[in-house]
Amino acid sequence: MPSNKRPRRLNYAVNKKWPKTWGKVGNAVAHYKKLQTRIGFEWETKWLLNAVKIVTAKLNKYQINLNKI
């Protein structure tokens, strides 16, 4: 006996999944700003310098100018 309901489990990709790149540029900019404020009061620790290097590489990949942030 066929069911008259639509198969909701087949629509999982449409209903539940979100893009993996949601807000990645904004998150990278916010992370860069937060690291700059931390460097202001914690000084330049090796951990912070490595984190800034990683974030600047991401911003360069997204072609965002650091002088305008």
N, C-alpha and C positions, 0 to 999 in steps of 0.2 A: 504494500500500500504506500504510494508516494506521499511525501509530506509537502504541504503547501508553503512551508517556511523557507526562506532563502538560507543557503548554507553559510552561516557566519564564520565558521572556522576557515573557509577558503578566502575570506577577506581580511585575514590577519595582517598582511603586509600593508594594506591600505588603511586599516583602522588603528593599528597599534604602533607600527614602526615609525621612527622619526629619522630625519637625515643625520648622519654621523658628524657632519661638518657644521652643525647648527651653531652659529655664533663664534666660530673659531677665531676670526679676526678680532672681534671685540674682546674676547677673552685674552688674546695675546697682548693687546694694547693695555688692558686693565692689569695684567700681570706685570708688564713692563713698568707701569706707573707705580704699582705697589712695591716692586723691587727698588725703584729709585728712592722712594720714601724710606724704605728700610735701610738703604745704604746711607741715608742722611743721618740716622740716629744709631745705627749699629757699626758704622764704618765699613770699609771694604773687606769683608771676610772672603775666604777662598770659595765658600759655598755660594755666597751671593754673586761673586764674579762669574762663577761657572753658570749660574742660573741666568744672569744677564746675557752671557754669551749665547746660550741656547735660545733665549727669547729674541735676541737681535737677529739670529739666523732665521727664525720663523718670520719675523717682520720683513726681513729682506726677501724671503721667499714669496711673501704676499705683496711685495713691492710697496711697502709703506715707508714713508720718509720719517726718520726718527726726529728730525728737526721740527716737524710740524705737530708732534704729539704733545 
